[in-house]
Amino acid sequence: MTGINFTPTIAAMNFKDLLHQLKELGYTQTAVAQAVGSPISTINDLANGKTETPSFDLGTALVALHAKASAPKPKRKAAKEKA
């Protein structure tokens, strides 16, 4: 078939790994919870593998946060030195 893009479903993602990557990017579980509007206990359960699949809304928010956090940062222009 043409014209159809396949996007992995939220259920197929590994949120434990995603949260580990966010931690490596400097996010605490508290910061993640605040950013996605979820209880810290829910984020902790995902990070520890107690819960494997979040709700669709939470999963979508986590994927969006990860995309934002891992996006390349724009380079700053060097300040011009005064002569």
N, C-alpha and C positions, 0 to 999 in steps of 0.2 A: 504494500500500500504506500502511496505517496502522500505527502502533506500532513502526515501525522508524526508529531514529536512525542517520544516516550520520556516521561519524567518519573523517576522512582517515587513510589508512594511513601508517605510518612512512615507507614508501618514497616517498610523495608530498611529504614535507616538504623544505624547503631548510635543511639543517643548517649550511651556511656562513653564511646569514643569522641563524639562531638563535644561533650562536656569536658572531657580530658583536654581536647584541643583548645577550648575556650580558657581553661585553667592555664595552659601554656602561654596563652596570649595575654595573661594577666587578670583574668576575671575570677573573682571568688564566687562561690555558690550564692552568697548573699547578693552580689552584684548581678548575677544572672537572673536570680529570682525577681529582683526589683525591675530589671530591664524588660522581662517578659510578663510581669504581673502575676507571678505564681508564688505559692508558699515555698519557703526554703526546704521544707520537708519533702515536697514533691521533687524538687531539683536534686536533693540528696538521694532520694530513692532511685532516680534515673542514673545518677552518677555511680551509685554502688551496685547497679544491676538488679535491685529489688523490684523495680518496675522497668520493663523493657520498652513499652510503647506508651507515649503520652497521648493526651487528647489531640485531635487534629489541630485545634487552635494553638495549643502549647507547642506542639511539634513544629508548626509553621513559624511561630515566633522564635523558637530556638534556631531553626535553620536560617532565618533572616538575620538574627543577631550574629551567628557564626559567619555569614557572608559579609556582613558589615565589618566585623572584627578582623577578618582575614584579608580584606580587600587591601590592595597596595595603597599606601599613603602618598598623597601628592608631595613632590619635592618642594622644599622651601627655597626661594631665591636668596642667595647670599646678600647680606646687607652691604650697601656700598660704603666703602671707607671714605671718611672725610680727608681732604688733602690739607 
